[in-house]
């Protein structure tokens, strides 16, 4: 599949898929018929900490947009990493009625940065409960004096030409 494409989907407030673009089908291996009406978490990779989805839903259902780095699962069991911009949609009274997700592929740099955090959170969730994982994330962010949004923005913002050159040089030396 084309890693330059983007994935678009719309769900109701319970996560049921209402609409999607063909890139989602191409990447996930599911047909449109297999996805429409299903929970979006059909694509959730088991390596994703539940605390991230707890945070995501808290943002969205309170009417706030959020950007999340996610590891998704294909029908065949493969995975792919995306940066998902999630936005609530409102009715005329201001109530959240749907959610829209715009996803693009995450770069190797972003995955390298987020993977360690997610692995730690997942280990915590396996031994304790989601609450402990959320507390770990809060402490992780507090140490860095950033919000979750700020942390993700730091990961995804363009790093510049010098970092690209350094990364290429490191690969050549390896």
ABEGO torsion letter per residue (X at the ends): XBAABBBBBBBBAAGBBABBBAAAAAAAGBBAAAABGBBAAAABBAABBAAAAAAAAAAAAAGBBBBBBBBBBBAAGBBBBBBBBBBBBBBAAGBBABBBBBBBBBBAAAAAAAAAAAAAAAAAAAABBAAAAAAAAAAAAAAAGBBAAAAAAAAABBAEAAAAAAAAAAAAAX
